[in-house]
């Protein structure tokens, strides 16, 4: 029986959430449909991809290997179904500033597609913090920026959000909070908290914490997302971060589980920014058009 994209999507969702019930809720399909799809997929590849337990679905060694291929397949399919016709007669230059998180977890996947869509568009990239990006846009050193639009505060800039990434609580596998029906900030404050500081993550975090009577028990601060991932997976603490930077395993191969807190946690919004009233060049228009086609066309919703 040949494997299907549906099976691969169900497999990836289950691998990321670690529970069929959570994958079912996210995909808005029945749990039985996911269970059947995964069993059929395991029969096709000839190995068990998950270890089943009362705590959920844990990937086997073969499952971890298959997940990397599954991600690659879905990325290729997404790229193939969102082809942009190259405008070979167009040429131009563009200076683009991007913040750290965007550079590491959002922009790379789009650079190749941009190059194929507009092969004669030359893009010069700069990695900067938000303050430097805002100042550079206003000083006309950069044409546009790709950054966390939820952090932009300067009224002289125009922003356009492309995607909103949900924030969830990260915990190590088999953490006691996973057994609770509902987890709120009042439970989280009882745990050691790993605070990410890059891209104003700490400031953003304290901004929503400050609207409550609770404060996180911060035991360590770091600017490295991978350090946070490893520390959480190894049981040194918990954290709240966005799905955009979520990977279900640390570099050491230890599992990270997620929980949606009962309180409303603001999303991390990613998008474009430019100087208000800026005169758009053809290069700027092409750059913006690419992201509009990628994120705003019906097939991408």
C-alpha positions as CSV (number, residue, x, y, z in Angstrom):
1,X,0.0,0.0,0.0
2,X,1.6,3.3,-1.1
3,X,1.9,6.0,1.6
4,X,-0.2,9.1,1.3
5,X,0.4,12.8,2.1
6,X,-2.5,12.5,4.6
7,X,-0.7,9.8,6.5
8,X,2.5,11.8,6.6
9,X,0.7,14.9,7.8
10,X,-1.0,12.9,10.5
11,X,2.3,11.3,11.5
12,X,4.0,14.6,11.8
13,X,1.2,16.1,13.9
14,X,1.3,13.1,16.2
15,X,5.1,13.2,16.5
16,X,5.0,17.0,17.4
17,X,2.2,16.8,19.9
18,X,3.1,13.4,21.4
19,X,-0.6,12.5,21.8
20,X,-3.2,11.5,19.2
21,X,-5.8,13.5,21.1
22,X,-3.9,16.7,20.7
23,X,-3.1,16.0,17.1
24,X,-6.7,15.3,16.5
25,X,-7.8,18.6,18.0
26,X,-5.2,20.5,16.0
27,X,-6.1,18.8,12.7
28,X,-9.8,18.8,13.5
29,X,-10.3,15.2,12.6
30,X,-11.2,12.1,14.6
31,X,-8.7,10.3,16.7
32,X,-9.6,7.0,15.0
33,X,-8.7,8.5,11.6
34,X,-5.2,9.4,12.9
35,X,-4.8,6.0,14.5
36,X,-5.7,4.1,11.3
37,X,-3.5,6.3,9.2
38,X,-0.4,5.7,11.4
39,X,-1.0,2.0,11.5
40,X,-1.3,1.9,7.7
41,X,1.9,4.0,7.5
42,X,3.8,1.6,9.8
43,X,2.6,-1.3,7.7
44,X,3.9,0.4,4.6
45,X,7.3,1.2,5.9
46,X,7.6,-2.1,7.7
47,X,8.6,-0.7,11.2
48,X,6.9,0.7,14.2
49,X,7.2,4.5,14.3
50,X,5.8,5.0,17.8
51,X,6.0,3.4,21.2
52,X,2.4,3.6,22.6
53,X,1.9,4.2,26.3
54,X,-0.5,5.8,28.7
55,X,1.5,9.0,28.5
56,X,1.1,9.2,24.8
57,X,3.0,8.4,21.6
58,X,6.8,8.4,21.7
59,X,8.8,8.1,18.5
60,X,11.0,5.0,18.1
61,X,14.5,5.4,16.6
62,X,13.0,4.6,13.2
63,X,10.3,7.1,13.9
64,X,12.8,9.8,14.5
65,X,14.6,9.0,11.3
66,X,11.3,8.9,9.4
67,X,10.3,12.3,10.8
68,X,13.2,14.1,9.1
69,X,12.1,12.6,5.8
70,X,8.5,13.5,6.5
71,X,9.4,17.1,7.1
72,X,11.4,17.2,3.8
73,X,8.5,15.7,1.9
74,X,5.9,18.2,3.2
75,X,8.3,21.1,2.6
76,X,8.8,19.9,-1.0
77,X,5.0,19.5,-1.6
78,X,4.4,22.9,-0.1
79,X,7.0,24.4,-2.4
80,X,5.6,22.6,-5.4
81,X,2.0,23.7,-4.8
82,X,3.0,27.3,-4.3
83,X,5.2,27.8,-7.4
84,X,5.8,31.4,-8.4
85,X,6.4,32.1,-12.1
86,X,9.8,33.6,-12.5
87,X,9.9,37.2,-13.8
88,X,13.1,36.8,-15.7
89,X,12.8,40.3,-17.2
90,X,12.8,41.9,-13.8
91,X,16.1,43.0,-12.1
92,X,16.7,45.0,-9.0
93,X,18.5,45.3,-5.7
94,X,17.0,45.2,-2.2
95,X,18.5,45.7,1.3
96,X,16.6,43.7,3.9
97,X,17.1,43.7,7.7
98,X,16.0,40.7,9.8
99,X,15.9,40.0,13.5
100,X,17.7,36.9,15.0
101,X,14.7,34.7,15.4
102,X,13.4,35.4,12.0
103,X,16.8,34.8,10.5
104,X,17.1,31.5,12.2
105,X,13.6,30.0,12.1
106,X,11.6,31.7,9.3
107,X,13.6,33.4,6.5
108,X,15.9,30.7,5.2
109,X,13.1,28.5,3.8
110,X,11.9,31.5,1.7
111,X,15.3,32.7,0.3
112,X,15.6,29.9,-2.2
113,X,12.1,30.4,-3.5
114,X,12.6,34.1,-3.8
115,X,15.7,33.4,-5.8
116,X,13.9,31.1,-8.2
117,X,10.9,33.4,-8.5
118,X,13.0,36.5,-9.2
119,X,16.5,35.3,-10.3
120,X,17.6,38.8,-11.1
121,X,16.6,40.2,-7.7
122,X,19.7,40.8,-5.6
123,X,18.9,40.8,-1.9
124,X,21.5,42.0,0.7
125,X,20.6,40.7,4.2
126,X,21.5,42.2,7.6
127,X,20.9,40.6,11.0
128,X,20.1,43.2,13.6
129,X,18.1,43.7,16.8
130,X,14.7,45.5,16.6
131,X,16.0,48.9,17.7
132,X,18.7,48.9,15.0
133,X,16.3,47.7,12.4
134,X,13.8,50.5,13.2
135,X,16.5,53.1,13.2
136,X,18.0,51.7,9.9
137,X,14.6,51.7,8.2
138,X,13.9,55.3,9.2
139,X,17.5,56.3,8.1
140,X,16.9,54.7,4.7
141,X,19.8,52.2,5.1
142,X,17.4,49.3,4.6
143,X,14.5,49.1,2.2
144,X,12.4,46.6,4.2
145,X,12.6,44.3,7.2
146,X,11.4,40.9,8.2
147,X,10.9,40.8,12.0
148,X,8.6,40.2,14.9
149,X,5.9,42.7,14.1
150,X,4.4,42.2,17.5
151,X,7.5,43.9,19.0
152,X,7.5,47.0,16.7
153,X,6.4,50.2,18.5
154,X,7.7,53.0,16.2
155,X,4.7,54.8,14.7
156,X,6.8,56.0,11.7
157,X,7.0,52.4,10.5
158,X,4.3,50.4,8.6
159,X,4.1,46.7,9.5
160,X,2.3,43.8,7.9
161,X,1.9,40.6,9.8
162,X,2.3,37.4,7.7
163,X,1.8,34.7,10.3
164,X,1.0,34.4,14.0
165,X,2.8,31.7,15.9
166,X,1.1,30.4,19.0
167,X,3.0,30.3,22.3
168,X,2.8,27.2,24.4
169,X,4.4,25.8,27.6
170,X,7.4,23.5,26.9
171,X,8.0,20.7,29.4
172,X,10.2,17.6,29.4
173,X,8.7,14.2,28.7
174,X,6.6,12.7,31.5
175,X,6.5,15.9,33.4
176,X,3.8,15.9,36.1
177,X,2.0,18.9,34.5
178,X,1.2,16.6,31.5
179,X,-1.2,14.6,33.7
180,X,-3.3,17.7,34.6
181,X,-6.5,18.4,32.7
182,X,-5.7,22.1,32.7
183,X,-2.5,24.0,33.3
184,X,-2.4,27.7,34.1
185,X,0.2,30.3,35.2
186,X,-0.5,29.4,38.8
187,X,0.9,25.9,38.1
188,X,3.8,27.2,36.0
189,X,5.1,29.6,38.7
190,X,5.8,26.5,40.9
191,X,8.3,25.3,38.3
192,X,11.9,26.5,37.6
193,X,11.6,28.7,34.5
194,X,14.1,29.0,31.7
195,X,13.9,32.6,30.2
196,X,14.9,33.2,26.6
197,X,16.3,36.7,26.2
198,X,17.0,37.0,22.4
199,X,14.7,39.2,20.3
200,X,13.2,40.8,23.4
201,X,11.7,37.4,24.4
202,X,12.1,38.2,28.1
203,X,10.5,41.6,27.8
204,X,7.6,40.1,25.8
205,X,7.2,37.3,28.4
206,X,7.1,39.7,31.3
207,X,4.6,41.9,29.5
208,X,1.9,39.2,29.6
209,X,3.0,37.9,33.0
210,X,2.6,41.4,34.4
211,X,-1.1,41.5,33.6
212,X,-1.5,38.7,36.2
213,X,-0.7,38.3,39.9
214,X,1.9,35.6,39.0
215,X,5.6,35.9,38.2
216,X,7.8,33.1,36.7
217,X,10.4,31.5,38.9
218,X,13.3,32.4,36.6
219,X,16.4,30.2,37.4
220,X,18.3,30.8,34.2
221,X,18.4,33.3,31.3
222,X,20.0,32.6,27.9
223,X,20.0,34.1,24.4
224,X,20.2,30.6,22.9
225,X,17.0,28.8,21.8
226,X,18.9,25.6,21.5
227,X,20.2,26.0,25.1
228,X,16.6,26.4,26.2
229,X,15.5,23.4,24.3
230,X,18.2,21.2,25.8
231,X,17.6,22.5,29.4
232,X,13.9,21.9,29.2
233,X,14.2,18.5,27.6
234,X,16.8,17.5,30.3
235,X,14.4,18.5,33.1
236,X,16.0,21.7,34.3
237,X,12.9,23.8,34.0
238,X,10.0,24.9,31.8
239,X,9.4,27.8,29.4
240,X,6.8,29.4,27.2
241,X,7.9,29.9,23.6
242,X,6.3,30.0,20.2
243,X,5.6,27.2,17.8
244,X,7.9,28.7,15.2
245,X,10.9,27.8,17.2
246,X,9.5,24.5,18.5
247,X,11.3,21.3,17.7
248,X,10.1,18.2,19.6
249,X,13.6,17.0,20.5
250,X,16.8,18.6,21.9
251,X,20.1,18.2,20.2
252,X,20.7,15.3,22.6
253,X,17.6,13.5,21.3
254,X,15.4,14.1,24.4
255,X,11.7,14.7,24.0
256,X,9.9,18.1,24.6
257,X,6.2,18.1,25.2
258,X,3.9,21.1,25.0
259,X,0.8,22.3,26.9
260,X,-1.6,25.1,26.0
261,X,-2.0,27.3,29.1
262,X,-5.5,28.1,30.2
263,X,-4.7,31.9,30.1
264,X,-4.6,33.7,26.8
265,X,-0.9,34.0,25.8
266,X,-0.3,36.5,23.0
267,X,1.1,35.0,19.8
268,X,4.5,35.8,18.2
269,X,3.7,37.7,15.0
270,X,6.1,37.7,12.1
271,X,5.9,40.0,9.1
272,X,7.3,42.9,7.1
273,X,8.1,46.4,8.0
274,X,9.1,49.5,6.0
275,X,9.3,53.3,6.5
276,X,5.8,54.9,6.5
277,X,5.0,56.6,3.2
278,X,8.1,55.0,1.6
279,X,8.0,55.0,-2.2
280,X,8.0,51.3,-3.2
281,X,10.6,50.3,-5.7
282,X,10.0,47.4,-8.1
283,X,12.3,45.3,-5.9
284,X,10.3,46.1,-2.8
285,X,7.1,45.3,-4.5
286,X,8.4,42.0,-5.7
287,X,9.6,41.0,-2.2
288,X,6.2,41.9,-0.7
289,X,4.3,40.1,-3.5
290,X,6.2,36.9,-2.8
291,X,5.1,36.9,0.8
292,X,1.6,37.9,-0.1
293,X,1.3,34.9,-2.5
294,X,2.9,32.6,0.1
295,X,0.8,33.5,3.1
296,X,-2.4,35.2,1.8
297,X,-3.6,33.0,-1.1
298,X,-6.5,30.7,-0.3
299,X,-4.4,27.6,-0.8
300,X,-2.0,28.7,2.0
301,X,-4.6,29.3,4.7
